[in-house]
Amino acid sequence: MSRTLLMVGTRKGLWIGTSDEARTAWEWTGPHFPMEEVYSVMVDQRGGAPRLLAGASSSWLGPQVWRSDDLGASWDETPNGAARFPEDTGATLARVWQLQPGFEDEVVWAGTEPGAVFRSTDRGETFSLVRGLWDHPHREEWNAGFGGQAFHTILPDPRDGQRVLAALSTGGVYVTADGGATWSPSNQGVKAEFFPGERNYPEFGQCVHKVARDPVDPDRLYLQNHGGVYRSDDGGASWQDIAPGLPTEFGFAMVAHPHRADTAYSFPITGAEARWPVDGKARVYRTTDAGESWEALGEGALPDGYFTAVMRDAMCVDDHEVPGLYFGGRNGGVWASPDEGASWREIHKDLPDVLVVRAAKL
């Protein structure tokens, strides 16, 4: 029987949970990296034995990308620190917001604050700045969202290692078709309601919160914006509104089903002025028709009186045949469903503020 691994990054360290395929009983280790902010984690199974990566940031020692080849029993740090900006940029790394496997077996992408993308060709042991995006003429006009300026989404195209989509707050979606040498904004149809007048649909500057890719049709993407939920059927070239049916347009998380087409999950939040679920009712919403309709999951199982947010990377799905869903709240509770949302239970509570959750079948 296969096992399940769950990585939970928080503002004060990383916890690692393991379970069997039933995913009802969990064993935990942690905190790893106590008192460090863990914004990004990754489970890499492309080299045979799993490699865990964690982007941790210490108030004293700065940010670091750690790696483990023994499921967290021991950790090695990236030589000379985490992804570092070249001296000529005048920039200093604040934190690593995203770690994502690339198209090629050895490639790992990292998204950072300040807004930049780095690339590793040795499974996360060293990283180099993607200059084509850093030197883009739009960069000086990108602003910082409430949580900072960060590339929080990196989606390599599973058909073509040269094509990558990246998104940041606040700047929008950018796409490269040549491995990162050049990048183009890809925000047609996505609003930026905080811009005045006719700039409500600008070329760039949107506060994108998260983007997910459909597992069957790689050109189909789902986007959670600061205000708005969208779908693209052309790889991000254009976007259409799929928010009707959700209780609110605001949220952070967006997750695609690992096997099934047209299926995605959202965790709606009231809005920027009240960052908790509508009426304080924790619910995961699912679409099975690419956003034409939505249904609430967790009625009677997930809590009411839930006045906390679920952040952009704090919801995920594993890759079992019957996938499990997971989310962690800023109140330190982690909830799991081993059956695609039919049943739920809290598998950990009283952790620090949860920033990222990632799961994998081992």
Secondary structure by P-SEA (a helix, b strand, c coil): cbbbbbbbbcccbbbbbbbcccccbbbbbccccccbbbcbbbbbcccccbbbbbbbbbccccbbbbbbccccccccccccccccccccccccccccccccccccccbbbbbbcccbbbbbcccccbbbbcccccccccccccccccccccccccccccccccbbbbbcccccbbbbcccccbbbbccccccccccccccccccccccccbbbbbcccccbbbbbcccccccccccccbbbbcccccccccccccccccccccccccccccccccccccccbbbbbbbccccccccccccccccccccccccccccccccccbbbbbbbcccbbbbbbccccccccccccccccccbbbbbcc
